[in-house]
Amino acid sequence: GFRSRAAYKLKEIDEALNLIRPGQLVVDLGAAPGAWSQYVRRKFAPKDTGAGGAAVGELNGTIIALDLLEFEPIEGVQYIQGDFREDEVLAKLQEAVGGRPVDVVISDMAPNLSGIDVTDSARIAHLIELAIDFSQNHLKKDGALVCKVFHGAGYSQLVELFKAHFRVCKPIKPKASRDKSSETFLVGIGLKQA
Ligand code: SAM
């Protein structure tokens, strides 16, 4: 099983758009407790061999995960603990990426909500702007960014922001997130200028 049902949201997005493939470098932002990383890791796992069913070979792909919280280790997943908004933490992430082109950035980051619409939408937008900045600097030209967003104040501006940076912008509402009615995901594919 997965550490959280959040895995099924990423699974639906991935099954719709075929984003996660073996051999990639994936950055998972707001990764705790780790279900999205687990999902990606499974897609990177070597295929079972026929005889005895034992998996052989190394994990084919790289996963770098980041969150504010502690993270129970997942074999093959590099973890950075810290606040993505802090320069020092961003520097650690950049060091882990080491100049390699990133295939997919997945962000399920959500700020603590205050219940005050303007404050919340500003916090959400800030995290997304930072994820777009990071993508602009590190994604492959045809790479993708998946971000959790919320319907309501500020949503249409975020769609415009995605459209300004990516050739394709797809909003996806996975069935698995039906319980939280305002949650949805924006997927940007292909940087406009890389
Ligand atoms: N995708 C995860 C999974 O599958 O297990 C679930 C992510 S959870 C919905 C959102 C996460 O975003 C929380 O663990 C929270 O700590 C993290 N987060 C929120 N703001 C953050 C920030 N500024 N920097 C890093 N992580 C942040």
Boltz pocket constraint, residues with backbone or C-beta under 6 A from the ligand:
constraints:
  - pocket:
      binder: B
      contacts: [[A, 3], [A, 4], [A, 6], [A, 7], [A, 29], [A, 30], [A, 31], [A, 32], [A, 33], [A, 34], [A, 35], [A, 36], [A, 37], [A, 66], [A, 67], [A, 68], [A, 69], [A, 82], [A, 83], [A, 84], [A, 85], [A, 108], [A, 109], [A, 110], [A, 111], [A, 112]]
      max_distance: 6.0
